[in-house]
Amino acid sequence: MASVPFTTDQLEFARQMTQRQWAVMRALADFPWWMSATERADPDLAALMRKQLAAAFQVKVSDRTMCAWEATAAGKALVRMKEQGRRI
């Protein structure tokens, strides 16, 4: 697996992430999830996207467009590092 370059900002943010943020990142690292309006409005979860650890995208479903999100390469790499017990 190729090394993913992290920004200093991403690493500092990851060191201070809450348990809830890590739980969301673990889920997003496995596969994309639909994003609820509550999640979009949550500042703690929005921070994951601001720090480019997660990304949102739109999916056309029948006659509607829905929002989904997933972990970025950097987000997935941080989750794997944490799972392996490596220091972030």
Secondary structure, DSSP 8 states (H G I E B T S, - for coil): -------HHHHHHHHT--HHHHHHHHHHHHS-EE--HHHHH-HHHHHHHHTTSEEEEEEEETTEEEEEEEE-HHHHHHHHHHHTT---
